[in-house]
Amino acid sequence: MLYSVVNPPPFVDARAELTAPKQEKALLETAVNLLVPSATGDGEFHGPSINEFFPDVIFFADTPFEINRIILIRFLSVAVLMLVFWLGTRRMKVIPTRMQSIAEMGLDFVRVNIAEDLLGKKDGRRFLPLLTTIFFMVLFMNITGIIPFLNIAGTSVIGVPLLLGVISYATFIYAGVKKSPAKFFRNSLFPPGVPPALYIIVTPIEFISTFLVRPVTLTLRLMMNMIVGHLLLVLFFSATQFFFFTADGGFKLFGAGTLVFGFAFTLFEVLIAVLQAYIFALLTAVYIQLALAEEH
């Protein structure tokens, strides 16, 4: 009997049936590894660790300019951000291109919904570059937390959140001092209309809440949201890998549940990335608005 492509020998079919499940398993394992590159081969479940936020140095070790994986992700985020707006604004047309429409939509969102809505047209125009930079910088660094091969947000380590918090802090003090050099600090620490006898209680509270708490809360809110989001994603997908490829018997069924939760939480992380960028820029505008208020 002659065998052909149409009528292959029996051992070919048998071999294909044996290798197909292995190929499917390998493909699924590769997909999981892309989402969480922390696979272990010792047969035990390993959850996420805080050490993931302190990766090994890649360049310039033992110098003040050490560069690790998170620093490279920050560089990449800034490069992509600059590229997007360069492509969107290099050739402005009356009938916008797709990239121009995306750039204008993003800029208009910050201008209308944050700057002008809180500060008015005049002051909104003054502080629009700062608010736009904060919004898109935070957004692009947040979104790297769900991108395969990157898998961690550039804002999940304190450097960038602290820098932006200090910039926001310095800006609202600058705005208040420039508008009312003689009254800003006095009215901030000694609010008008409060009985003088209560200043002993009110003044320390105002000092802490206005000049200490604001930059700290801006920094910690952003950083902790990104840390928790990363740890939960790693937990879900690490558990998925463990249940599918290491656990025995019926425990493998739990892998389907953790996989679904992992993908659902990935979509939720997109929302969190946008929301945290919006909140950071919004609170910066609110602090500037308070500094520019008439009572100051």
Buried (B, 14 or more C-beta within 10 A) or exposed (E): EEEEEEEEEEEEEEEEEEEEEEEEEEEBBEBBBEBBBBBEEEEEEEEBEEEBBEBEBEEEEEEEEEBBBBBBBBEBBBEEBEEBBEBBEEEEEEEBBEBBEBBBEBBEBBBEBBBBEBBEEEBBEBBBEBBBBBBBBBBBBBBBBBBEEBBBBBBBBBEBBBEBBEBBBEBBBEBBBEBBEEBBBEBBBEBEEEEEEEBEEBBEEBBEEBBEEBBEEBBBBBBEBBBEBBBBBBBBBBBBBBBBBBBEEEEBEBBEEBBEBBBEBBEBBEEBBBEBBBBBBBBBBBBBBBBBEEEB
